[in-house]
Amino acid sequence: LSIFPQIASFAADILGIYSTTNFIFLFIIFVLLIHQFLVSVKCSQLENKIDELVQELAVDKKIDKEK
């Protein structure tokens, strides 16, 4: 945006935002929220995988003890 500041000014005008700086802050906050959401989804998926692995490990140990 420092190379082409017209992009930020144009986007701010389209969205009705008074200042280009306010648009940049809003955009960065939006990007960070999306990033945080994606990290949260990935963390949730990894927790589910850990639960499945622990369950499989417990079943395997139970089967080994029975043998």
N, CA, C and O atoms as a printed pandas DataFrame, in Angstrom:
     atom_number atom_name residue_name chain_id  residue_number  x_coord  y_coord  z_coord
0              1         N          LEU        A               1    0.813   -1.203    0.000
1              2        CA          LEU        A               1    0.000    0.000    0.000
2              3         C          LEU        A               1    0.851    1.258    0.000
3              4         O          LEU        A               1    0.388    2.321   -0.414
4              5         N          SER        A               2    2.083    1.147    0.458
5              6        CA          SER        A               2    2.946    2.320    0.428
6              7         C          SER        A               2    3.380    2.641   -0.999
7              8         O          SER        A               2    3.674    3.793   -1.319
8              9         N          ILE        A               3    3.420    1.623   -1.852
9             10        CA          ILE        A               3    3.800    1.852   -3.251
10            11         C          ILE        A               3    2.620    2.420   -4.031
11            12         O          ILE        A               3    2.792    3.332   -4.841
12            13         N          PHE        A               4    1.424    1.888   -3.793
13            14        CA          PHE        A               4    0.220    2.353   -4.480
14            15         C          PHE        A               4   -0.820    2.801   -3.464
15            16         O          PHE        A               4   -1.766    2.059   -3.201
16            17         N          PRO        A               5   -0.678    3.986   -2.885
17            18        CA          PRO        A               5   -1.639    4.442   -1.861
18            19         C          PRO        A               5   -3.032    4.725   -2.428
19            20         O          PRO        A               5   -3.999    4.861   -1.678
20            21         N          GLN        A               6   -3.125    4.812   -3.752
21            22        CA          GLN        A               6   -4.427    5.064   -4.363
22            23         C          GLN        A               6   -5.389    3.909   -4.130
23            24         O          GLN        A               6   -6.605    4.098   -4.103
24            25         N          ILE        A               7   -4.839    2.716   -3.964
25            26        CA          ILE        A               7   -5.681    1.543   -3.723
26            27         C          ILE        A               7   -6.437    1.711   -2.406
27            28         O          ILE        A               7   -7.646    1.489   -2.345
28            29         N          ALA        A               8   -5.721    2.103   -1.358
29            30        CA          ALA        A               8   -6.356    2.293   -0.047
30            31         C          ALA        A               8   -7.339    3.452   -0.089
31            32         O          ALA        A               8   -8.422    3.369    0.491
32            33         N          SER        A               9   -6.978    4.513   -0.757
33            34        CA          SER        A               9   -7.886    5.661   -0.864
34            35         C          SER        A               9   -9.149    5.285   -1.626
35            36         O          SER        A               9  -10.252    5.670   -1.238
36            37         N          PHE        A              10   -8.987    4.535   -2.708
37            38        CA          PHE        A              10  -10.131    4.108   -3.497
38            39         C          PHE        A              10  -11.061    3.199   -2.687
39            40         O          PHE        A              10  -12.281    3.361   -2.710
40            41         N          ALA        A              11  -10.464    2.247   -1.976
41            42        CA          ALA        A              11  -11.272    1.324   -1.168
42            43         C          ALA        A              11  -11.977    2.071   -0.044
43            44         O          ALA        A              11  -13.133    1.779    0.262
44            45         N          ALA        A              12  -11.294    3.031    0.575
45            46        CA          ALA        A              12  -11.910    3.815    1.647
46            47         C          ALA        A              12  -13.085    4.630    1.101
47            48         O          ALA        A              12  -14.122    4.736    1.756
48            49         N          ASP        A              13  -12.931    5.199   -0.084
49            50        CA          ASP        A              13  -14.023    5.969   -0.695
50            51         C          ASP        A              13  -15.222    5.086   -1.014
51            52         O          ASP        A              13  -16.366    5.482   -0.794
52            53         N          ILE        A              14  -14.959    3.894   -1.532
53            54        CA          ILE        A              14  -16.058    2.978   -1.875
54            55         C          ILE        A              14  -16.830    2.567   -0.626
55            56         O          ILE        A              14  -18.060    2.513   -0.639
56            57         N          LEU        A              15  -16.103    2.278    0.456
57            58        CA          LEU        A              15  -16.753    1.837    1.692
58            59         C          LEU        A              15  -17.307    2.997    2.518
59            60         O          LEU        A              15  -17.985    2.777    3.522
60            61         N          GLY        A              16  -17.024    4.207    2.106
61            62        CA          GLY        A              16  -17.546    5.366    2.822
62            63         C          GLY        A              16  -16.776    5.686    4.091
63            64         O          GLY        A              16  -17.316    6.293    5.016
64            65         N          ILE        A              17  -15.519    5.278    4.136
65            66        CA          ILE        A              17  -14.680    5.550    5.303
66            67         C          ILE        A              17  -13.985    6.880    5.083
67            68         O          ILE        A              17  -13.416    7.126    4.018
68            69         N          TYR        A              18  -14.032    7.735    6.092
69            70        CA          TYR        A              18  -13.543    9.101    5.960
70            71         C          TYR        A              18  -12.044    9.169    5.695
71            72         O          TYR        A              18  -11.601    9.910    4.817
72            73         N          SER        A              19  -11.270    8.409    6.441
73            74        CA          SER        A              19   -9.821    8.503    6.353
74            75         C          SER        A              19   -9.234    7.208    5.807
75            76         O          SER        A              19   -9.699    6.110    6.114
76            77         N          THR        A              20   -8.204    7.368    4.992
77            78        CA          THR        A              20   -7.510    6.194    4.457
78            79         C          THR        A              20   -6.836    5.408    5.578
79            80         O          THR        A              20   -6.783    4.179    5.540
80            81         N          THR        A              21   -6.330    6.117    6.562
81            82        CA          THR        A              21   -5.688    5.450    7.699
82            83         C          THR        A              21   -6.681    4.574    8.452
83            84         O          THR        A              21   -6.345    3.465    8.868
84            85         N          ASN        A              22   -7.893    5.066    8.626
85            86        CA          ASN        A              22   -8.923    4.262    9.288
86            87         C          ASN        A              22   -9.235    3.007    8.488
87            88         O          ASN        A              22   -9.468    1.945    9.066
88            89         N          PHE        A              23   -9.240    3.118    7.164
89            90        CA          PHE        A              23   -9.468    1.945    6.328
90            91         C          PHE        A              23   -8.349    0.928    6.507
91            92         O          PHE        A              23   -8.607   -0.271    6.606
92            93         N          ILE        A              24   -7.111    1.403    6.550
93            94        CA          ILE        A              24   -5.971    0.492    6.704
94            95         C          ILE        A              24   -6.061   -0.237    8.038
95            96         O          ILE        A              24   -5.849   -1.448    8.097
96            97         N          PHE        A              25   -6.376    0.496    9.120
97            98        CA          PHE        A              25   -6.537   -0.156   10.421
98            99         C          PHE        A              25   -7.678   -1.171   10.386
99           100         O          PHE        A              25   -7.539   -2.277   10.907
100          101         N          LEU        A              26   -8.780   -0.809    9.786
101          102        CA          LEU        A              26   -9.923   -1.718    9.686
102          103         C          LEU        A              26   -9.560   -2.971    8.892
103          104         O          LEU        A              26   -9.922   -4.085    9.270
104          105         N          PHE        A              27   -8.848   -2.776    7.801
105          106        CA          PHE        A              27   -8.437   -3.898    6.959
106          107         C          PHE        A              27   -7.500   -4.841    7.714
107          108         O          PHE        A              27   -7.666   -6.060    7.660
108          109         N          ILE        A              28   -6.516   -4.275    8.419
109          110        CA          ILE        A              28   -5.571   -5.098    9.173
110          111         C          ILE        A              28   -6.290   -5.865   10.277
111          112         O          ILE        A              28   -6.005   -7.041   10.501
112          113         N          ILE        A              29   -7.221   -5.209   10.968
113          114        CA          ILE        A              29   -7.992   -5.882   12.018
114          115         C          ILE        A              29   -8.795   -7.024   11.420
115          116         O          ILE        A              29   -8.869   -8.103   12.009
116          117         N          PHE        A              30   -9.399   -6.802   10.254
117          118        CA          PHE        A              30  -10.163   -7.845    9.575
118          119         C          PHE        A              30   -9.263   -9.029    9.208
119          120         O          PHE        A              30   -9.640  -10.185    9.402
120          121         N          VAL        A              31   -8.084   -8.739    8.681
121          122        CA          VAL        A              31   -7.141   -9.807    8.310
122          123         C          VAL        A              31   -6.723  -10.596    9.547
123          124         O          VAL        A              31   -6.638  -11.823    9.505
124          125         N          LEU        A              32   -6.463   -9.889   10.649
125          126        CA          LEU        A              32   -6.069  -10.581   11.878
126          127         C          LEU        A              32   -7.204  -11.440   12.432
127          128         O          LEU        A              32   -6.952  -12.527   12.950
128          129         N          LEU        A              33   -8.438  -10.974   12.332
129          130        CA          LEU        A              33   -9.575  -11.783   12.789
130          131         C          LEU        A              33   -9.732  -13.048   11.957
131          132         O          LEU        A              33   -9.985  -14.125   12.497
132          133         N          ILE        A              34   -9.582  -12.918   10.655
133          134        CA          ILE        A              34   -9.657  -14.098    9.777
134          135         C          ILE        A              34   -8.529  -15.072   10.111
135          136         O          ILE        A              34   -8.748  -16.281   10.185
136          137         N          HIS        A              35   -7.331  -14.544   10.309
137          138        CA          HIS        A              35   -6.192  -15.400   10.660
138          139         C          HIS        A              35   -6.445  -16.118   11.975
139          140         O          HIS        A              35   -6.190  -17.317   12.086
140          141         N          GLN        A              36   -6.943  -15.399   12.970
141          142        CA          GLN        A              36   -7.219  -16.011   14.275
142          143         C          GLN        A              36   -8.288  -17.097   14.150
143          144         O          GLN        A              36   -8.194  -18.139   14.798
144          145         N          PHE        A              37   -9.294  -16.856   13.326
145          146        CA          PHE        A              37  -10.333  -17.861   13.108
146          147         C          PHE        A              37   -9.737  -19.120   12.482
147          148         O          PHE        A              37  -10.053  -20.231   12.906
148          149         N          LEU        A              38   -8.880  -18.953   11.483
149          150        CA          LEU        A              38   -8.270  -20.113   10.830
150          151         C          LEU        A              38   -7.355  -20.872   11.783
151          152         O          LEU        A              38   -7.312  -22.102   11.749
152          153         N          VAL        A              39   -6.626  -20.156   12.629
153          154        CA          VAL        A              39   -5.777  -20.818   13.621
154          155         C          VAL        A              39   -6.634  -21.586   14.617
155          156         O          VAL        A              39   -6.274  -22.688   15.032
156          157         N          SER        A              40   -7.765  -21.006   15.000
157          158        CA          SER        A              40   -8.668  -21.675   15.928
158          159         C          SER        A              40   -9.242  -22.953   15.315
159          160         O          SER        A              40   -9.358  -23.973   15.994
160          161         N          VAL        A              41   -9.597  -22.896   14.047
161          162        CA          VAL        A              41  -10.114  -24.088   13.363
162          163         C          VAL        A              41   -9.044  -25.170   13.303
163          164         O          VAL        A              41   -9.325  -26.340   13.561
164          165         N          LYS        A              42   -7.820  -24.783   12.963
165          166        CA          LYS        A              42   -6.721  -25.754   12.884
166          167         C          LYS        A              42   -6.441  -26.368   14.250
167          168         O          LYS        A              42   -6.201  -27.571   14.355
168          169         N          CYS        A              43   -6.470  -25.548   15.294
169          170        CA          CYS        A              43   -6.240  -26.051   16.652
170          171         C          CYS        A              43   -7.327  -27.045   17.041
171          172         O          CYS        A              43   -7.038  -28.073   17.654
172          173         N          SER        A              44   -8.550  -26.752   16.698
173          174        CA          SER        A              44   -9.661  -27.653   16.998
174          175         C          SER        A              44   -9.491  -28.985   16.262
175          176         O          SER        A              44   -9.731  -30.049   16.833
176          177         N          GLN        A              45   -9.081  -28.921   15.010
177          178        CA          GLN        A              45   -8.845  -30.146   14.250
178          179         C          GLN        A              45   -7.729  -30.976   14.877
179          180         O          GLN        A              45   -7.835  -32.200   14.959
180          181         N          LEU        A              46   -6.675  -30.322   15.314
181          182        CA          LEU        A              46   -5.566  -31.043   15.951
182          183         C          LEU        A              46   -5.990  -31.657   17.279
183          184         O          LEU        A              46   -5.558  -32.760   17.615
184          185         N          GLU        A              47   -6.830  -30.959   18.037
185          186        CA          GLU        A              47   -7.338  -31.533   19.290
186          187         C          GLU        A              47   -8.167  -32.775   19.014
187          188         O          GLU        A              47   -8.074  -33.757   19.751
188          189         N          ASN        A              48   -8.973  -32.748   17.968
189          190        CA          ASN        A              48   -9.765  -33.926   17.603
190          191         C          ASN        A              48   -8.865  -35.096   17.207
191          192         O          ASN        A              48   -9.128  -36.242   17.572
192          193         N          LYS        A              49   -7.796  -34.797   16.454
193          194        CA          LYS        A              49   -6.864  -35.854   16.066
194          195         C          LYS        A              49   -6.165  -36.447   17.287
195          196         O          LYS        A              49   -5.964  -37.659   17.361
196          197         N          ILE        A              50   -5.796  -35.598   18.242
197          198        CA          ILE        A              50   -5.152  -36.090   19.460
198          199         C          ILE        A              50   -6.107  -36.992   20.226
199          200         O          ILE        A              50   -5.704  -38.046   20.717
200          201         N          ASP        A              51   -7.364  -36.591   20.334
201          202        CA          ASP        A              51   -8.356  -37.429   21.018
202          203         C          ASP        A              51   -8.485  -38.791   20.347
203          204         O          ASP        A              51   -8.534  -39.817   21.025
204          205         N          GLU        A              52   -8.540  -38.803   19.016
205          206        CA          GLU        A              52   -8.648  -40.066   18.291
206          207         C          GLU        A              52   -7.421  -40.943   18.520
207          208         O          GLU        A              52   -7.543  -42.151   18.720
208          209         N          LEU        A              53   -6.242  -40.333   18.489
209          210        CA          LEU        A              53   -5.017  -41.110   18.705
210          211         C          LEU        A              53   -4.948  -41.679   20.108
211          212         O          LEU        A              53   -4.529  -42.822   20.291
212          213         N          VAL        A              54   -5.351  -40.900   21.103
213          214        CA          VAL        A              54   -5.346  -41.393   22.479
214          215         C          VAL        A              54   -6.333  -42.541   22.626
215          216         O          VAL        A              54   -6.037  -43.527   23.302
216          217         N          GLN        A              55   -7.487  -42.430   22.010
217          218        CA          GLN        A              55   -8.478  -43.502   22.081
218          219         C          GLN        A              55   -7.951  -44.772   21.419
219          220         O          GLN        A              55   -8.112  -45.868   21.954
220          221         N          GLU        A              56   -7.317  -44.620   20.248
221          222        CA          GLU        A              56   -6.753  -45.787   19.569
222          223         C          GLU        A              56   -5.645  -46.418   20.412
223          224         O          GLU        A              56   -5.548  -47.643   20.496
224          225         N          LEU        A              57   -4.826  -45.599   21.026
225          226        CA          LEU        A              57   -3.751  -46.107   21.872
226          227         C          LEU        A              57   -4.311  -46.857   23.074
227          228         O          LEU        A              57   -3.785  -47.904   23.451
228          229         N          ALA        A              58   -5.355  -46.337   23.669
229          230        CA          ALA        A              58   -5.971  -47.006   24.821
230          231         C          ALA        A              58   -6.565  -48.344   24.411
231          232         O          ALA        A              58   -6.437  -49.325   25.144
232          233         N          VAL        A              59   -7.208  -48.398   23.259
233          234        CA          VAL        A              59   -7.783  -49.658   22.780
234          235         C          VAL        A              59   -6.672  -50.663   22.494
235          236         O          VAL        A              59   -6.798  -51.839   22.834
236          237         N          ASP        A              60   -5.594  -50.211   21.874
237          238        CA          ASP        A              60   -4.468  -51.109   21.574
238          239         C          ASP        A              60   -3.844  -51.663   22.855
239          240         O          ASP        A              60   -3.519  -52.848   22.916
240          241         N          LYS        A              61   -3.674  -50.828   23.871
241          242        CA          LYS        A              61   -3.115  -51.291   25.129
242          243         C          LYS        A              61   -4.047  -52.281   25.793
243          244         O          LYS        A              61   -3.591  -53.265   26.374
244          245         N          LYS        A              62   -5.341  -52.039   25.717
245          246        CA          LYS        A              62   -6.331  -52.954   26.310
246          247         C          LYS        A              62   -6.268  -54.306   25.621
247          248         O          LYS        A              62   -6.321  -55.348   26.274
248          249         N          ILE        A              63   -6.155  -54.285   24.290
249          250        CA          ILE        A              63   -6.078  -55.538   23.543
250          251         C          ILE        A              63   -4.792  -56.286   23.880
251          252         O          ILE        A              63   -4.799  -57.507   24.034
252          253         N          ASP        A              64   -3.686  -55.547   23.995
253          254        CA          ASP        A              64   -2.400  -56.186   24.336
254          255         C          ASP        A              64   -2.435  -56.814   25.726
255          256         O          ASP        A              64   -1.862  -57.885   25.923
256          257         N          LYS        A              65   -3.089  -56.180   26.690
257          258        CA          LYS        A              65   -3.180  -56.723   28.025
258          259         C          LYS        A              65   -4.021  -57.996   28.056
259          260         O          LYS        A              65   -3.737  -58.916   28.823
260          261         N          GLU        A              66   -5.044  -58.043   27.227
261          262        CA          GLU        A              66   -5.920  -59.211   27.184
262          263         C          GLU        A              66   -5.227  -60.414   26.558
263          264         O          GLU        A              66   -5.598  -61.555   26.834
264          265         N          LYS        A              67   -4.242  -60.176   25.732
265          266        CA          LYS        A              67   -3.522  -61.287   25.078
266          267         C          LYS        A              67   -2.566  -61.844   26.060
267          268         O          LYS        A              67   -1.842  -62.789   25.749
